[in-house]
Amino acid sequence: MIIAVDAAGGEYAPHEIVKGAIKAAQDYDVGIALVGRKDLLYVQTSRHLRKLEMSIVDASQTIEDNEPPVEAVNRKPDSSIMVGIKLVREGKASAFVSAGNTGAVLYSALLGLGRIEGVERPGIASILTLSIATPVLLIDSGANANCRPNYLVQFARLGTVYSREVLGVPSPRVGLLNTGEEEGKGNRLVQETYALLKQTDLNFVGNIEGHGIARGTADIIVTDGFTGNVVLKTLEGLGDTFLKLRNVGQVFSNAYHMESRHQLFDTGLGSLIKRIDYRESGGACLLGVNGDVIIAHGRSQAKAIRNAIGIARESVGRGVCQIIREEMAQPAPARS
């Protein structure tokens, strides 16, 4: 298994990306193909190339985070994102991991890999570990700002496959993110989606309010990409705030020689900080395209990249893409 990694994408590229890729190559039984400027990458990896199953694939162009995705992809055919997607399309890589411009990754995947038959819009599936018991899958978390009800139903089907095959949930409970639990709540999109989900054979448990995400009321939270991204960024901000509070607490404890410098961990807050830290999850799967693509956070450093590669390895190993192809090719069964 070879995982292509965008070494030019993200705020800390290429140094942190390379560090994470090296760690992944050491920890996982995978090959790594670093995609980016060959001259820069060779300097950072030369002593590891022979020891580890790593290679460098040259890409002369880089798509920056502030560039319009469609324009940038069309203008830069030799970008690290386009070259990485091409490796997957040609079967030279099993998956592609990027912390670069999310819109560019999405457009490149659609352009280079295409949609799986039966999928109108791919969705980004983010794993949330707010609950100690079982991770929750949030889909869509940023690919589609404007959605139709049938898109959300497809997200539910995509998420069900991923939750079942990768997270090990036999019959994932699907919840529809809404402002209330009652069936008649929400805007037109949510109301119409609710009616459609009721007709499927999915394990649909109804509407889920925001506080239900942390309570583990459902295994899959379905929403449009705009709302999902707001939820995701809010949780990331919360994690950053708690992390700063922990660090400040440790500074004061050390300064005053207090024995309780790990007090936050003793109260369980340390465990929560770890669970909502994006570095722990690594990245999110782009479900619905003809290939395994993992979108990592733009601020990803070595730990996050290493974990994102781990997600790619798991997704490929479980055959998620092929299972989605098989299930989406069949008409959605109605609830009996």
C-alpha positions, 0 to 999 in steps of 0.5 A: 500500500502506497499513500501519496502525501501532499508535501506542499499543502498546509501552513507548516509544509513541507517540514512538518508534513515530511516529519509526519510522513516519516513517522507514519512510514515507521509506524505503519506498514505502508509506503509513502510517496511525498508529492512536491518540489523534488529538490526541497524534499530530497534535502529533508528525506535523503537519509530516510529514503533508503531506510524506509519505503519512501519516494518523492514525486516531483510537482513544480506548482503549489496551490495556496490556501487563499487561491480560488480552487477551480481557477487554481486547479485549472491554472496549475495542472502540475500542482502537488494536489493534482499530481497526488490525485493523478497517482491515485487515478493511475493506481500508483497510490492507494490514497491521497492525503492533503492539508492543502486548499480544501476546495482545490482537493475537492475539485481535483478529486471530482475532476481526476477521480469522478463521483461514484455512481449513485452519488450526486455530491461527495461529502466530507466525513469528520470523526468526532470523539466527544463521547468516550464510548463511540466516535460520531461521524459528522457528514457533510463537514464542509464540501457542500454549502448548498444542499438538496434533501437527496444529497443529505440522504446520500450523505447518510448512506455514505456515512453508514458504510464508513461507520460500519466498516471503519468505526465498527458500528454494526447498525449506525444510528443516523441523526439529522442535525436540527434546531429541535427533536420534533419532526416538524422542526427546522427549515425546508431542507431539513423537513424534506430530508426527514421525510426522505430518511424515514422512507429508507432502511437506514437506522434513522433515529430522527432529529438531533440537536447540537447538544445531542452530538456530545451525548452520543445520541446518534452515530452519524450526524447528517447536515449540509456542509455549511452547518457542518463546517461551523460545528466542526470549527466551533469544536476545534476552537473549543479544543484550542481554548482548553489546551491554552487553559491547560498550558497556563495552569501548568505554568502557574503550577510549576511556578509555585511548585504545586503538586497538582500541576496535572489537575486538569487531567485529574478532573477529566478535562485533559481527556476531553482536550485530547478527544477534541484535538484535531491532531488526534483524528488527523483528517476527514475522508472525502466520501463519494469519489472514486478513490480514497482521499483524506483532507487534513487540517490546514494547520496540521503538523507532524502528529496530525499528518501521521494520524491522517495517513493512518486513517487513509491506511484504514480506509484502504484496508477496509475497502471502503471505496469499493463497498460504497460503489457496490451499495450506491449502485443499488437503489436505496431500499425502503423501510419495511 
